[in-house]
Structure formats: C-alpha cells, structure tokens
Amino acid sequence: MEIGSKIRKIRLQQGRTMQEVADASECSKGLLSKIETGKVVPALATLSKISKALNVRVSALMENGAIEDVALTGVLYETPDAFVPTSKGYSIFAFAPHFTDKKMQPVMVRGKKGEVRSHSVSHDGEEFIFILRGEVQIHVDKKIYQLKEGESIYFESVEEHGVVPVSDESFYLDILYE
C-alpha cells in the first residue's frame, strides 16, 4: 500500500499545506508527515479523518487500479505478508484493491494479544465487525463487548470505539461505510 504517497499527492493537488490537512483531520503535523513519507501506516480511524479532510473516500487512499466487475480474495490467515502493520499495533489487509471510490471499505484485521495498544477512535460513518478467529474486546462509547468467533457488532463510527484482542491472535472483518 502506498497510502502516504497518495495522501501527499492529493494534498499537493489541492494546494494545501501539511498543517492545513493535519488541523482538518485532527492529527499532528508530525504524524501526517510520517504517514506521507511511509514511516507510519495510520489506524483506520485516522485514515478516515484524513480522507474527510481531503474530501475523498477512504478507498481512494487505500486502493490501486481501475474499476473491475468482481474482486476475489483467498483465505489470508496463513499469509502474514499480506497484512500491513498500523501505528496502533494491529495489521490490516484491504479487500477489493481494484475497486476505487467504494462506499464501503472491507478490511481484515489481524491482532495479537499484548501487541495492540488500547485505543479509542471515532470517525464518520457506520461500522460492522465480524469475528473470524479468536476473541476480542470492543468498546463502543462506554459499553464493553466481548466477542468471539462467529459474533458481530454494528455501530455508528462517530461513537468512540476500539478493539483489543483477548485471545493470543484474532482475525476480524471490519467494514467501514462512509
């Protein structure tokens, strides 16, 4: 993924400074610089705020290629190289890389107990999380939910939320709708 270079390209095309975009996305100029240079892959919530500040969909920052009719993806559990580590400690894999300007962003998230830092994020849209493997603890607003394989949760993403693995390793499908 070349998220940072896409963010920089769009920002420059819009004639905006790094500080303007950082302020609009509620992140520091230093973090935005690290993202643009590829030193940090942002958390999904940060990416959502940056995309809103740039007035583009998250998918425009995460995906490459032309629009296709169908996107197929194989099982990724045993392919750790397919996942990109984020600043929060979890790793992500974006599905349907050839579909640009999607209304929803399906992402598989891989987390390991002790590596994912407790966090709380919020962003526009709605979110659906389905646990594929393992067990996680999710907080939405002030409520805490313990979800295991086969369980799901749907919520307004503007509510403060965060996911932390409870089992040694967890995989879950996270679908963000803008």
C-alpha positions as CSV (number, residue, x, y, z in Angstrom):
1,M,0.0,0.0,0.0
2,E,1.2,3.5,-0.8
3,I,-1.2,5.3,1.4
4,G,1.2,8.1,2.4
5,S,2.2,9.0,-1.2
6,K,-1.5,9.1,-2.2
7,I,-2.3,11.4,0.7
8,R,0.6,13.7,-0.2
9,K,-0.3,13.7,-3.9
10,I,-3.9,14.6,-3.2
11,R,-2.9,17.3,-0.7
12,L,-0.5,18.9,-3.2
13,Q,-3.0,18.7,-6.0
14,Q,-5.4,20.6,-3.7
15,G,-2.7,23.2,-3.0
16,R,-3.0,22.6,0.7
17,T,-0.2,22.7,3.3
18,M,0.5,19.7,5.6
19,Q,-0.6,21.9,8.6
20,E,-4.0,22.6,7.0
21,V,-4.7,18.9,6.4
22,A,-3.4,18.0,9.9
23,D,-5.6,20.5,11.5
24,A,-8.7,19.5,9.5
25,S,-8.1,15.8,10.3
26,E,-7.3,16.4,14.0
27,C,-3.9,14.9,13.9
28,S,-0.5,16.4,14.4
29,K,1.6,17.7,11.5
30,G,4.4,15.3,12.7
31,L,2.1,12.3,12.4
32,L,0.9,13.4,8.9
33,S,4.5,13.8,7.8
34,K,5.3,10.3,9.0
35,I,2.3,9.0,7.2
36,E,3.1,10.8,3.9
37,T,6.7,9.5,4.0
38,G,5.6,5.9,4.7
39,K,7.2,5.7,8.1
40,V,3.8,5.1,9.7
41,V,0.6,3.4,8.4
42,P,-2.3,5.2,10.1
43,A,-5.0,3.5,12.0
44,L,-8.3,3.2,10.1
45,A,-9.9,6.0,12.1
46,T,-7.1,8.4,11.4
47,L,-7.2,7.4,7.7
48,S,-10.9,8.1,7.7
49,K,-10.4,11.6,9.2
50,I,-7.6,12.4,6.7
51,S,-9.8,11.2,3.8
52,K,-12.6,13.5,5.1
53,A,-10.2,16.4,5.3
54,L,-9.1,15.8,1.7
55,N,-12.7,15.3,0.6
56,V,-12.1,11.8,-0.8
57,R,-13.3,8.4,0.2
58,V,-11.0,6.1,2.3
59,S,-10.9,3.7,-0.6
60,A,-9.3,6.4,-2.8
61,L,-6.3,6.3,-0.3
62,M,-6.1,2.5,0.1
63,E,-6.7,1.1,-3.3
64,N,-5.0,1.0,-6.7
65,G,-6.1,0.2,-10.1
66,A,-9.1,0.5,-12.3
67,I,-12.7,-0.5,-11.6
68,E,-13.3,-4.2,-12.1
69,D,-16.5,-6.2,-12.2
70,V,-15.6,-8.6,-9.5
71,A,-12.9,-8.8,-6.8
72,L,-11.9,-12.3,-5.4
73,T,-9.7,-12.8,-2.4
74,G,-8.4,-16.1,-1.0
75,V,-8.0,-17.0,2.7
76,L,-5.4,-14.8,4.3
77,Y,-4.9,-16.3,7.8
78,E,-1.7,-18.0,6.9
79,T,-0.3,-15.1,4.8
80,P,1.1,-12.6,7.3
81,D,3.0,-10.8,4.5
82,A,-0.4,-9.7,3.1
83,F,-1.1,-7.6,6.2
84,V,0.3,-4.0,6.8
85,P,1.1,-3.1,10.4
86,T,-0.5,0.1,11.8
87,S,0.5,2.5,14.5
88,K,-2.0,1.0,16.9
89,G,-0.3,-2.4,16.9
90,Y,-2.8,-4.3,14.6
91,S,-2.2,-5.2,11.0
92,I,-4.7,-4.7,8.1
93,F,-5.5,-6.1,4.7
94,A,-7.8,-4.1,2.4
95,F,-10.1,-6.2,0.3
96,A,-11.1,-5.4,-3.4
97,P,-8.0,-3.4,-4.3
98,H,-9.2,-2.8,-7.8
99,F,-12.5,-1.2,-6.8
100,T,-11.9,2.6,-6.5
101,D,-14.2,5.0,-4.8
102,K,-16.1,2.4,-2.8
103,K,-18.9,3.3,-0.5
104,M,-17.8,0.7,2.0
105,Q,-14.2,-0.3,2.9
106,P,-13.9,-4.0,3.8
107,V,-10.7,-4.7,5.8
108,M,-9.4,-7.9,7.5
109,V,-7.7,-7.0,10.8
110,R,-5.1,-9.2,12.5
111,G,-4.3,-8.6,16.1
112,K,-2.1,-10.2,18.7
113,K,-2.7,-10.1,22.4
114,G,-0.2,-7.7,24.0
115,E,0.8,-6.0,20.7
116,V,-2.4,-4.0,20.1
117,R,-2.4,-0.9,22.3
118,S,-5.7,0.1,24.0
119,H,-7.1,2.9,22.0
120,S,-10.3,4.9,21.3
121,V,-11.1,6.4,17.9
122,S,-14.1,7.9,16.2
123,H,-14.9,8.9,12.6
124,D,-17.8,9.5,10.3
125,G,-19.9,6.6,9.0
126,E,-21.0,3.2,10.2
127,E,-19.0,0.1,11.1
128,F,-19.6,-3.6,11.1
129,I,-17.2,-6.0,12.7
130,F,-17.4,-9.8,12.3
131,I,-15.0,-12.0,14.3
132,L,-13.5,-14.7,12.1
133,R,-11.0,-16.2,14.6
134,G,-10.2,-15.7,18.2
135,E,-11.8,-13.4,20.7
136,V,-11.7,-9.6,21.1
137,Q,-12.9,-6.9,23.5
138,I,-14.7,-4.0,21.8
139,H,-15.8,-0.8,23.5
140,V,-18.3,1.4,21.8
141,D,-19.0,4.6,23.7
142,K,-18.8,3.5,27.4
143,K,-20.1,-0.1,26.8
144,I,-17.7,-3.0,26.6
145,Y,-18.5,-6.1,24.5
146,Q,-16.6,-9.4,24.5
147,L,-16.9,-11.1,21.0
148,K,-15.7,-14.5,19.9
149,E,-15.6,-16.3,16.6
150,G,-18.9,-16.0,14.7
151,E,-20.2,-13.0,16.6
152,S,-20.6,-9.5,15.2
153,I,-21.3,-5.9,16.1
154,Y,-22.7,-2.9,14.1
155,F,-22.5,0.7,15.3
156,E,-22.2,4.3,14.4
157,S,-18.5,5.0,13.9
158,V,-18.8,8.5,15.4
159,E,-19.1,6.8,18.8
160,E,-15.7,6.4,20.5
161,H,-14.6,2.8,19.9
162,G,-11.7,0.4,20.0
163,V,-10.9,-3.2,19.6
164,V,-8.3,-5.2,21.5
165,P,-7.5,-9.0,21.1
166,V,-8.3,-11.2,24.1
167,S,-7.0,-14.4,22.6
168,D,-3.4,-14.8,21.5
169,E,-4.3,-13.9,17.9
170,S,-7.5,-12.7,16.4
171,F,-8.8,-12.0,12.8
172,Y,-11.9,-10.0,12.2
173,L,-13.6,-8.4,9.2
174,D,-14.1,-4.7,9.7
175,I,-16.4,-3.0,7.2
176,L,-16.5,0.8,7.3
177,Y,-19.2,2.6,5.5
178,E,-18.7,6.2,4.6
